[in-house]
Amino acid sequence: MAYVPWQCWQQVYPMDTALSVGTIFPDLNKPFIMGGCQ
């Protein structure tokens, strides 16, 4: 069993943007940025 808090809907991406980034919520869009450790 798990507890998942309610998430309030805010702004959402347009359909074409959502399909390209993989989420409809801008708050959940965390793209992988290269260049961490050297």
C-alpha positions, -999 to 999 in steps of 0.1 A, spaced: 0 0 0 12 35 -7 2 71 0 0 94 -29 -9 130 -21 -34 148 -43 -18 169 -70 -36 201 -80 -40 207 -117 -23 238 -129 -10 247 -163 -7 219 -189 13 216 -221 -4 216 -255 -8 181 -269 21 183 -294 45 196 -267 33 170 -242 40 142 -266 75 154 -273 85 159 -236 66 129 -222 43 147 -197 14 171 -198 25 189 -166 54 215 -169 61 210 -132 70 173 -139 92 181 -169 127 174 -156 149 169 -186 183 152 -183 211 177 -186 245 164 -197 278 174 -182 277 163 -145 310 148 -133 343 152 -151 
